[in-house]
Amino acid sequence: MSARRAHNLAQLLGTLLASSSLSIFHVLKPVDLPQLVGSSPSALLFFKAALAKFIIASAEPGSKKSRDPSSARDPVGASCASLGANQETLIVRDHVAVFLTQHLRSAPAGLPVADVLAFDAGRKRFKRGLRDAQRLFESARVAKKPRGNERGAFTDIDGANPDDEWAAFYGVTK
């Protein structure tokens, strides 16, 4: 694939990620980001350009999107929250964090000043969101632990399982 075609397709992918039309997890899950260095240069250019476009498009000051990280309309916040959903997404989060550190330390060359400033601000927000994804995952995992009985089943005030009471009422044996 030529460099021009890779760049144009990356711009399209970055725009689709920024508009939340595509999930960053589903796009990057099949890709082994740490191994891109040894692969073709067009593949590395593609993912650098796609993530740069995603960061710039989601941090544009003139966009009408909300900057509240809990908002579903914030592409960076929504992407980082989805990358902290479970153990599988945390692996992709780690790969994205390493890729940002190794390949996107600064804005790509040839960008206007406004895009460079948007890239720097968006990159900081994205890295902060990736760090917070681990904490969100841990807090969600702690909150899901069953309380009360060991089976995790619902119990009423007197400690009886309502399912057992209904089964006894209807004569159903387990």
C-alpha angles and dihedrals in degrees: 000000000000121000091243093053092046090051094048093048090047090053089053093048092048091052092049090050092048092050089050090239088126129034115239089219095056092046097048101034096085092043121088097214096185090057095052092091092068094043128077118314091234091061091053091046090049096056094040090053094043095052091042091053090047091052094045095044093049093048099046109134093216096054119114093223119117117252093212105119092215091056117104088219092064104091096198094047093045092047093049092047090052090049089058097049100101144344093278093055091048089064090055089046090055091050092050091048092051091046091051091049095047104036110018104047091131138015117283115266120265098035123135116255093253091055091047090053091046090049093051093048093044093047091054091049091046094050091046090050092049090052091049092050091073091053091048090051093050094048092048091050092051091048092053094059110115116247127208109014127037097239094060091236122142116262128191127226098284092050097253121133109242091211090060091048092051091047090052091046093053093039095244116151123207 
